[in-house]
Amino acid sequence: MTSSQTNSVRLSKNIVPLLYDLELVALTDLTDFTFDGKVMITLEVLEKKLNSITCHSAEIKIDATEVKFEGNGSTVKAKSVTFDTKNETVTFQFEDELPEGKGVLAINKYTGVLNDKMRGFYRSKYMVGGKAKYMAVTQFEATDARRCLPCWDEPAAKSEFLVTLTVPKAETVISNMPALKGYPKPLGKDDLNIWKFAKTPCMSSYLLAFVVGEFDYIEAETEAAEFKDGKATGPVAIRVYAPKGTNMNQAEFSLDVAAKSLKYYTEFFEIGYPLPKLDLIAIPDFSSGAMENWGCVTYRTVCLLVDPKNTALKNKQYVAIVVAHELAHQWFGNLVTMDWWTELWLNEGFASWVEYIAVDKLFPQWKVWQSFVIDAHNPALGLDGLLTSHPIEVPVKHPSEIDEIFDAISYYKGASVIRMLANHLGLETFRKGLVVYLKYFAYKNATTIDLWKKLEVGGKLQKGDVASLMTNWTGKLGYPVISVEETKKGFEIKQKHFVASGDKGMDTVWQVPVAYELYNGEDIVDSKKMLLKTDSALIETETKYTAALFNKGSQAYCIVKYGPKLFGKITTAIKSGAVKDPVDRLGIQNDLMAIIKAGTDPDVNLKSYFELIKAYKQETEYIVWESLLSKLGSVSTLTKAIGLHEEFSKYMIDLLVPIATKLGWEAKEGEPPTDKMLRAQIIPLIGAHGHEPTVKKALSLFDKFYSENQFSEDFKGKPALAADFRSGVFRIAVKKLGKVAYDQLIEIYGKTKLQEEKVRILRSLGAADDEKLLAQTLNMALDFKKVRKQDLMYPVYGMISSEKGLRMTWNFLKKNWDTILKEFKGTAMINRMASVTRRFAKDKDYEDVQDFFEKNEHPGAERGV
């Protein structure tokens, strides 16, 4: 279902919510998994002669006898309650007209479901002392607050919230604000406590949060933040919570990152953190990576907890990025919120950009801005090259469409065009504009054009400059390919819409900030920037050069196609070591592969790519290899489909053994962190391609890891199998040893308490060659007593690296699609499952996929499919 096919279901603005006074009884030790609620909503009635109120509600039972409206000294009783399940609304029809002005909608009792769908107000299973327990958790973004309380569940309907919960005495309640003095209080003779929290700031309903369960925590305070005018703010109290019994040294890293990031953002935005405390909470069952609820940020366990001995460096970096991302939202999204979901990118694009600024500040040795190109910029280009992509700003009319835009476009294209704009304007000019924007719209809502205007004001730019530059970047799908040819006086550059399929694109002309460098031998002899505003331009130069590089640092959101002569020259420059920036070496081969896949130039093909790779024989940088191996992974998929994988494996071994030998299995003193990640990537890969010495070593390490119980929490020494190697080594073991290693991994999976280890194992089981083991893996994936629902994608993704596994997985998904819909409808999991079809490479598979999704519902994945 597309936007054009759907009628808008936004609520009328004739009533405005001002304050919710919410009371819930959440008895999480019961087995019926329901909760009772009561809510008093202070409203502003803006229209005369109203006798009904419509707001959002889903999966909630309300009796008309429990509803009344009080205002202007009178009380009006409800005579009926009508639910619209399709549009997730409830209408209260009253006996008389409602008085204009302020009043209170009193819903004295309603009942809801503490569901197991990881949305709304839901339950999450955890273990305390060997006993299974349930915590109650909220996940309201995008439109699931309505599953917990009747409300105006739209971003622009900001209001304040008072929250009171009654829960068992053994349990703690965490919410957006601190508990009021004197709370929790015991409730009579019952084994219950009442928790009452301070009033929240004015905020959107999707940011309301509360979590009920048994927790341990560690805490710290931020340092006082200092502004440029000499004023200071802070400190802020921060806690990291995890289910009771968790080894809390696993929370120390994220606590440190949170404390330092919060201080940095406070100074960067020149606005103090608006709340008196900040809590970060590890949740065992969580549909996404994390959720930025104001002051009460919830995380999937693997996105918050870091085990000093058993967490891979790449995972540790990811935790830092996720923590920084959610804390950025405390300003971008929470303090200033998009007006409607069309502007989701104002939340997610900005958080996905500024997270790298914070992490780079905290860990400069990680070189995260280089990683940005492979983790954000390039994935966005990959999706946005499809004609089925969507603009950053996409019209959203119905809640069913919202999940679809939580994708690489909103997050990564959004972040990439922001990075491009910030580089073009200069970071400090850009930052000043952000400060003006955040201060002006604090506790309010904003649109994209609001941002452009405030950037111009804050940066002291010409009126309309930013808007004219950015309009097509946010309002149109896709991006340009910049073609560069030599002329007698310099270069001719042209732009046109790049389409990954090779089909004709649109006539969009973007304003592209193009940075370029000229080389003479190994020296940079010229470096300039220009703004390409038309479909073509001439660049004149009198500088003598041997090679030219365009889109320096992959700063512009585009790809570059060099003419044959220029391409030969830049290839030579890479081989000679003249192209010093790893991001530039990465970008050249990335752009070439995109052009090859499009198939628009018969002279640019896979042979061209393999010729280019020869220039990378001395490459030592992790991010370049990461990108190269990603592209070669696409080739690997193709060779499996056409029966040439054995020859391809020989090629890969010849290519990678020299760098693997140089790196070795053991870390070297003083080496950069990126070498650690490169080692963990290269060495298991050559083992996967059949390099016997590597396979032998991997199996030896796996045997020691298993036989000596080195995965146990009780193991005190240094594990023989380093965390960085485990994913790759587990897959080698399963592939080579079959059922023996498979059963051993299942045993480790059952015994380990570390969620990161469980994920590694789930990803590895699909490496088996035995069809019975592959079938066992798929059946296990949907057995939610063995695999948490949130983790379904890990065994599925682990299956599709082989042709056999891919076909078994697709057949399994088709057979079980109704079950998947039942369990995950309304979550991102539907899109994750549908995405496995991207691995197919044959026309008959395309037809099968198309036929299946034409006949079967796939909400939240329409654009992806």
Secondary structure in CASP SS format (residue, H / E / C, confidence):
PFRMAT SS
TARGET T0000
AUTHOR 0000-0000-0000
METHOD secondary structure of the structure
MODEL  1
M C 1.00
T C 1.00
S H 1.00
S H 1.00
Q H 1.00
T C 1.00
N C 1.00
S C 1.00
V C 1.00
R C 1.00
L C 1.00
S C 1.00
K C 1.00
N C 1.00
I E 1.00
V E 1.00
P E 1.00
L E 1.00
L E 1.00
Y E 1.00
D E 1.00
L E 1.00
E E 1.00
L E 1.00
V E 1.00
A C 1.00
L C 1.00
T C 1.00
D C 1.00
L C 1.00
T C 1.00
D C 1.00
F C 1.00
T E 1.00
F E 1.00
D E 1.00
G E 1.00
K E 1.00
V E 1.00
M E 1.00
I E 1.00
T E 1.00
L E 1.00
E E 1.00
V E 1.00
L C 1.00
E C 1.00
K C 1.00
K C 1.00
L C 1.00
N C 1.00
S E 1.00
I E 1.00
T E 1.00
C E 1.00
H E 1.00
S C 1.00
A C 1.00
E C 1.00
I E 1.00
K E 1.00
I E 1.00
D C 1.00
A H 1.00
T H 1.00
E H 1.00
V E 1.00
K E 1.00
F E 1.00
E E 1.00
G E 1.00
N C 1.00
G C 1.00
S E 1.00
T E 1.00
V E 1.00
K E 1.00
A E 1.00
K E 1.00
S E 1.00
V E 1.00
T E 1.00
F E 1.00
D E 1.00
T C 1.00
K C 1.00
N C 1.00
E C 1.00
T E 1.00
V E 1.00
T E 1.00
F E 1.00
Q E 1.00
F E 1.00
E C 1.00
D C 1.00
E C 1.00
L C 1.00
P C 1.00
E C 1.00
G E 1.00
K E 1.00
G E 1.00
V E 1.00
L E 1.00
A E 1.00
I E 1.00
N E 1.00
K E 1.00
Y E 1.00
T E 1.00
G E 1.00
V E 1.00
L C 1.00
N E 1.00
D C 1.00
K C 1.00
M C 1.00
R C 1.00
G E 1.00
F E 1.00
Y E 1.00
R E 1.00
S E 1.00
K E 1.00
Y E 1.00
M E 1.00
V E 1.00
G C 1.00
G C 1.00
K E 1.00
A E 1.00
K E 1.00
Y E 1.00
M E 1.00
A E 1.00
V E 1.00
T E 1.00
Q E 1.00
F C 1.00
E C 1.00
A C 1.00
T C 1.00
D C 1.00
A H 1.00
R H 1.00
R H 1.00
C C 1.00
L C 1.00
P C 1.00
C E 1.00
W C 1.00
D C 1.00
E C 1.00
P C 1.00
A C 1.00
A C 1.00
K C 1.00
S E 1.00
E E 1.00
F E 1.00
L E 1.00
V E 1.00
T E 1.00
L E 1.00
T E 1.00
V E 1.00
P E 1.00
K C 1.00
A C 1.00
E C 1.00
T E 1.00
V E 1.00
I E 1.00
S E 1.00
N C 1.00
M C 1.00
P C 1.00
A E 1.00
L C 1.00
K C 1.00
G C 1.00
Y C 1.00
P C 1.00
K E 1.00
P E 1.00
L C 1.00
G C 1.00
K C 1.00
D C 1.00
D C 1.00
L E 1.00
N E 1.00
I E 1.00
W E 1.00
K E 1.00
F E 1.00
A C 1.00
K C 1.00
T C 1.00
P C 1.00
C C 1.00
M E 1.00
S C 1.00
S H 1.00
Y H 1.00
L H 1.00
L C 1.00
A C 1.00
F E 1.00
V E 1.00
V E 1.00
G E 1.00
E C 1.00
F E 1.00
D E 1.00
Y E 1.00
I E 1.00
E E 1.00
A E 1.00
E E 1.00
T C 1.00
E C 1.00
A C 1.00
A E 1.00
E E 1.00
F C 1.00
K C 1.00
D C 1.00
G C 1.00
K C 1.00
A E 1.00
T E 1.00
G C 1.00
P C 1.00
V C 1.00
A E 1.00
I E 1.00
R E 1.00
V E 1.00
Y E 1.00
A E 1.00
P E 1.00
K C 1.00
G C 1.00
T C 1.00
N C 1.00
M H 1.00
N H 1.00
Q H 1.00
A H 1.00
E H 1.00
F H 1.00
S H 1.00
L H 1.00
D H 1.00
V H 1.00
A H 1.00
A H 1.00
K H 1.00
S H 1.00
L H 1.00
K H 1.00
Y H 1.00
Y H 1.00
T H 1.00
E H 1.00
F H 1.00
F H 1.00
E C 1.00
I C 1.00
G C 1.00
Y C 1.00
P C 1.00
L C 1.00
P C 1.00
K E 1.00
L E 1.00
D E 1.00
L E 1.00
I E 1.00
A E 1.00
I E 1.00
P C 1.00
D C 1.00
F C 1.00
S C 1.00
S C 1.00
G C 1.00
A E 1.00
M E 1.00
E C 1.00
N C 1.00
W C 1.00
G C 1.00
C E 1.00
V E 1.00
T E 1.00
Y E 1.00
R E 1.00
T H 1.00
V H 1.00
C H 1.00
L C 1.00
L C 1.00
V C 1.00
D C 1.00
P C 1.00
K C 1.00
N C 1.00
T C 1.00
A C 1.00
L H 1.00
K H 1.00
N H 1.00
K H 1.00
Q H 1.00
Y H 1.00
V H 1.00
A H 1.00
I H 1.00
V H 1.00
V H 1.00
A H 1.00
H H 1.00
E H 1.00
L H 1.00
A H 1.00
H C 1.00
Q C 1.00
W C 1.00
F E 1.00
G C 1.00
N C 1.00
L C 1.00
V E 1.00
T E 1.00
M E 1.00
D C 1.00
W C 1.00
W H 1.00
T H 1.00
E H 1.00
L H 1.00
W H 1.00
L H 1.00
N H 1.00
E H 1.00
G H 1.00
F H 1.00
A H 1.00
S H 1.00
W H 1.00
V H 1.00
E H 1.00
Y H 1.00
I H 1.00
A H 1.00
V H 1.00
D H 1.00
K H 1.00
L H 1.00
F C 1.00
P H 1.00
Q H 1.00
W H 1.00
K C 1.00
V H 1.00
W H 1.00
Q H 1.00
S H 1.00
F H 1.00
V H 1.00
I H 1.00
D H 1.00
A H 1.00
H H 1.00
N H 1.00
P H 1.00
A H 1.00
L H 1.00
G H 1.00
L H 1.00
D H 1.00
G C 1.00
L C 1.00
L C 1.00
T C 1.00
S C 1.00
H C 1.00
P C 1.00
I C 1.00
E C 1.00
V C 1.00
P C 1.00
V C 1.00
K C 1.00
H C 1.00
P H 1.00
S H 1.00
E H 1.00
I C 1.00
D H 1.00
E H 1.00
I H 1.00
F C 1.00
D C 1.00
A H 1.00
I H 1.00
S H 1.00
Y H 1.00
Y H 1.00
K H 1.00
G H 1.00
A H 1.00
S H 1.00
V H 1.00
I H 1.00
R H 1.00
M H 1.00
L H 1.00
A H 1.00
N H 1.00
H H 1.00
L H 1.00
G C 1.00
L H 1.00
E H 1.00
T H 1.00
F H 1.00
R H 1.00
K H 1.00
G H 1.00
L H 1.00
V H 1.00
V H 1.00
Y H 1.00
L H 1.00
K H 1.00
Y H 1.00
F C 1.00
A C 1.00
Y C 1.00
K E 1.00
N E 1.00
A E 1.00
T C 1.00
T H 1.00
I H 1.00
D H 1.00
L H 1.00
W H 1.00
K H 1.00
K H 1.00
L H 1.00
E H 1.00
V H 1.00
G H 1.00
G C 1.00
K C 1.00
L C 1.00
Q C 1.00
K C 1.00
G C 1.00
D H 1.00
V H 1.00
A H 1.00
S H 1.00
L H 1.00
M H 1.00
T H 1.00
N H 1.00
W H 1.00
T H 1.00
G H 1.00
K C 1.00
L C 1.00
G C 1.00
Y C 1.00
P E 1.00
V E 1.00
I E 1.00
S E 1.00
V E 1.00
E E 1.00
E E 1.00
T C 1.00
K C 1.00
K C 1.00
G E 1.00
F E 1.00
E E 1.00
I E 1.00
K E 1.00
Q E 1.00
K E 1.00
H E 1.00
F C 1.00
V C 1.00
A C 1.00
S C 1.00
G C 1.00
D C 1.00
K C 1.00
G C 1.00
M C 1.00
D C 1.00
T C 1.00
V C 1.00
W C 1.00
Q C 1.00
V E 1.00
P E 1.00
V E 1.00
A E 1.00
Y E 1.00
E E 1.00
L E 1.00
Y E 1.00
N E 1.00
G C 1.00
E C 1.00
D E 1.00
I E 1.00
V E 1.00
D E 1.00
S E 1.00
K E 1.00
K E 1.00
M E 1.00
L E 1.00
L E 1.00
K C 1.00
T C 1.00
D C 1.00
S E 1.00
A E 1.00
L E 1.00
I E 1.00
E E 1.00
T C 1.00
E C 1.00
T C 1.00
K C 1.00
Y C 1.00
T C 1.00
A E 1.00
A E 1.00
L E 1.00
F E 1.00
N C 1.00
K H 1.00
G H 1.00
S H 1.00
Q C 1.00
A C 1.00
Y C 1.00
C C 1.00
I E 1.00
V E 1.00
K E 1.00
Y E 1.00
G C 1.00
P H 1.00
K H 1.00
L H 1.00
F H 1.00
G H 1.00
K H 1.00
I H 1.00
T H 1.00
T H 1.00
A H 1.00
I H 1.00
K H 1.00
S H 1.00
G C 1.00
A C 1.00
V C 1.00
K C 1.00
D C 1.00
P H 1.00
V H 1.00
D H 1.00
R H 1.00
L H 1.00
G H 1.00
I H 1.00
Q H 1.00
N H 1.00
D H 1.00
L H 1.00
M H 1.00
A H 1.00
I H 1.00
I H 1.00
K H 1.00
A H 1.00
G C 1.00
T C 1.00
D C 1.00
P C 1.00
D C 1.00
V C 1.00
N C 1.00
L H 1.00
K H 1.00
S H 1.00
Y H 1.00
F H 1.00
E H 1.00
L H 1.00
I H 1.00
K H 1.00
A H 1.00
Y H 1.00
K C 1.00
Q C 1.00
E C 1.00
T C 1.00
E C 1.00
Y H 1.00
I H 1.00
V H 1.00
W H 1.00
E H 1.00
S H 1.00
L H 1.00
L H 1.00
S H 1.00
K H 1.00
L H 1.00
G H 1.00
S H 1.00
V H 1.00
S H 1.00
T H 1.00
L H 1.00
T H 1.00
K H 1.00
A H 1.00
I H 1.00
G C 1.00
L C 1.00
H H 1.00
E H 1.00
E H 1.00
F H 1.00
S H 1.00
K H 1.00
Y H 1.00
M H 1.00
I H 1.00
D H 1.00
L H 1.00
L H 1.00
V H 1.00
P H 1.00
I H 1.00
A H 1.00
T H 1.00
K H 1.00
L H 1.00
G C 1.00
W C 1.00
E C 1.00
A C 1.00
K C 1.00
E C 1.00
G C 1.00
E C 1.00
P C 1.00
P H 1.00
T H 1.00
D H 1.00
K H 1.00
M H 1.00
L H 1.00
R H 1.00
A H 1.00
Q H 1.00
I H 1.00
I H 1.00
P H 1.00
L H 1.00
I H 1.00
G H 1.00
A H 1.00
H C 1.00
G C 1.00
H C 1.00
E H 1.00
P H 1.00
T H 1.00
V H 1.00
K H 1.00
K H 1.00
A H 1.00
L H 1.00
S H 1.00
L H 1.00
F H 1.00
D H 1.00
K H 1.00
F H 1.00
Y H 1.00
S H 1.00
E C 1.00
N C 1.00
Q C 1.00
F C 1.00
S C 1.00
E C 1.00
D C 1.00
F C 1.00
K C 1.00
G C 1.00
K C 1.00
P C 1.00
A C 1.00
L C 1.00
A C 1.00
A H 1.00
D H 1.00
F H 1.00
R H 1.00
S H 1.00
G H 1.00
V H 1.00
F H 1.00
R H 1.00
I H 1.00
A H 1.00
V H 1.00
K H 1.00
K H 1.00
L H 1.00
G C 1.00
K H 1.00
V H 1.00
A H 1.00
Y H 1.00
D H 1.00
Q H 1.00
L H 1.00
I H 1.00
E H 1.00
I H 1.00
Y H 1.00
G H 1.00
K H 1.00
T C 1.00
K C 1.00
L C 1.00
Q H 1.00
E H 1.00
E H 1.00
K H 1.00
V H 1.00
R H 1.00
I H 1.00
L H 1.00
R H 1.00
S H 1.00
L H 1.00
G H 1.00
A H 1.00
A C 1.00
D C 1.00
D C 1.00
E H 1.00
K H 1.00
L H 1.00
L H 1.00
A H 1.00
Q H 1.00
T H 1.00
L H 1.00
N H 1.00
M H 1.00
A H 1.00
L C 1.00
D C 1.00
F C 1.00
K C 1.00
K C 1.00
V C 1.00
R C 1.00
K H 1.00
Q H 1.00
D H 1.00
L C 1.00
M H 1.00
Y H 1.00
P H 1.00
V H 1.00
Y H 1.00
G H 1.00
M H 1.00
I C 1.00
S C 1.00
S C 1.00
E H 1.00
K H 1.00
G H 1.00
L H 1.00
R H 1.00
M H 1.00
T H 1.00
W H 1.00
N H 1.00
F H 1.00
L H 1.00
K H 1.00
K H 1.00
N C 1.00
W H 1.00
D H 1.00
T H 1.00
I H 1.00
L H 1.00
K H 1.00
E H 1.00
F H 1.00
K C 1.00
G C 1.00
T C 1.00
A C 1.00
M H 1.00
I H 1.00
N H 1.00
R H 1.00
M H 1.00
A H 1.00
S H 1.00
V H 1.00
T H 1.00
R H 1.00
R H 1.00
F C 1.00
A C 1.00
K C 1.00
D H 1.00
K H 1.00
D H 1.00
Y H 1.00
E H 1.00
D H 1.00
V H 1.00
Q H 1.00
D H 1.00
F H 1.00
F H 1.00
E H 1.00
K H 1.00
N C 1.00
E C 1.00
H C 1.00
P C 1.00
G C 1.00
A C 1.00
E C 1.00
R C 1.00
G C 1.00
V C 1.00
END
